[in-house]
Amino acid sequence: MAFPGWNQPGVMGAAALSILLTRYDAFAGKRVLIAGSHDLALETALLAIDKGLEVAGLVEVRSAPQGDPRLVAKVEAAGVVISCNTHPVEAK
């Protein structure tokens, strides 16, 4: 999904963030917003929380979360809002 700023430093896919947090322990950010609500996005949100990051939310273009309902429940129980019918407009 392309949007203005998608190619800026710090904007990356969930798999890249997951690798930075686990394999390299090299993510310097403090807050993330995750686009999507499939299993990888949900698992990455939970991993980010475990690593001490603030997850500002997940944004999902569809009308409902797309991942495993158990993962959705865990993310929501952690206080993370999943905003449906929403998409990124710009990354700064």
C-alpha positions as CSV (number, residue, x, y, z in Angstrom):
1,M,0.0,0.0,0.0
2,A,1.6,3.2,-1.1
3,F,0.9,6.6,0.6
4,P,3.0,9.8,0.9
5,G,5.9,9.1,3.1
6,W,5.8,5.3,2.8
7,N,9.4,5.2,1.6
8,Q,10.8,7.4,4.5
9,P,13.2,6.1,7.1
10,G,11.3,4.3,9.9
11,V,8.4,3.3,7.7
12,M,8.6,-0.5,7.2
13,G,6.6,-3.6,6.9
14,A,5.6,-5.7,9.9
15,A,8.1,-8.4,9.0
16,A,11.0,-5.9,8.9
17,L,10.0,-4.5,12.3
18,S,9.7,-8.0,13.8
19,I,13.2,-8.8,12.6
20,L,14.7,-5.6,13.9
21,L,13.1,-6.3,17.3
22,T,14.0,-9.9,17.6
23,R,17.1,-10.8,15.5
24,Y,18.9,-7.5,15.7
25,D,17.4,-5.7,18.8
26,A,18.0,-2.6,16.7
27,F,14.8,-0.5,16.5
28,A,15.4,2.9,18.0
29,G,11.8,4.1,17.8
30,K,9.4,4.4,20.8
31,R,6.0,4.4,19.1
32,V,4.6,2.5,16.1
33,L,1.4,2.5,14.1
34,I,0.8,-0.7,12.2
35,A,-1.1,-0.8,8.9
36,G,-3.2,-4.0,8.6
37,S,-4.8,-6.4,11.1
38,H,-3.7,-9.8,9.7
39,D,-1.9,-12.3,11.9
40,L,1.6,-10.9,11.2
41,A,0.4,-7.4,12.0
42,L,-1.2,-8.5,15.3
43,E,1.8,-10.6,16.3
44,T,4.1,-7.7,15.6
45,A,1.9,-5.4,17.7
46,L,2.2,-7.8,20.6
47,L,5.9,-8.2,20.1
48,A,6.4,-4.4,20.0
49,I,4.5,-4.1,23.3
50,D,6.6,-6.9,24.8
51,K,9.7,-4.9,23.8
52,G,8.4,-1.8,25.5
53,L,7.2,0.1,22.5
54,E,4.0,2.1,22.5
55,V,1.6,0.8,19.8
56,A,-0.5,3.8,18.7
57,G,-2.9,1.5,17.0
58,L,-3.6,-0.7,14.0
59,V,-5.3,0.6,10.9
60,E,-7.3,-1.7,8.7
61,V,-8.8,-0.8,5.3
62,R,-11.5,-3.5,5.6
63,S,-14.6,-3.3,7.8
64,A,-13.3,-5.8,10.4
65,P,-10.0,-7.1,11.7
66,Q,-8.6,-9.8,9.4
67,G,-6.5,-11.9,11.8
68,D,-7.2,-14.8,14.2
69,P,-9.9,-13.6,16.7
70,R,-7.7,-14.8,19.6
71,L,-4.9,-12.5,18.5
72,V,-7.3,-9.6,17.9
73,A,-8.6,-10.1,21.5
74,K,-5.0,-10.1,22.9
75,V,-4.2,-6.9,21.0
76,E,-7.4,-5.2,22.2
77,A,-6.8,-6.4,25.8
78,A,-3.4,-4.7,25.7
79,G,-5.3,-1.5,25.0
80,V,-4.5,-1.1,21.4
81,V,-7.2,0.2,19.1
82,I,-7.8,-1.4,15.7
83,S,-9.4,1.2,13.5
84,C,-11.3,-0.4,10.6
85,N,-12.4,1.3,7.4
86,T,-9.2,3.4,7.7
87,H,-6.0,3.7,5.8
88,P,-2.7,5.6,6.2
89,V,-2.9,9.0,4.5
90,E,0.7,10.2,5.1
91,A,3.8,9.3,7.1
92,K,5.9,12.1,8.5
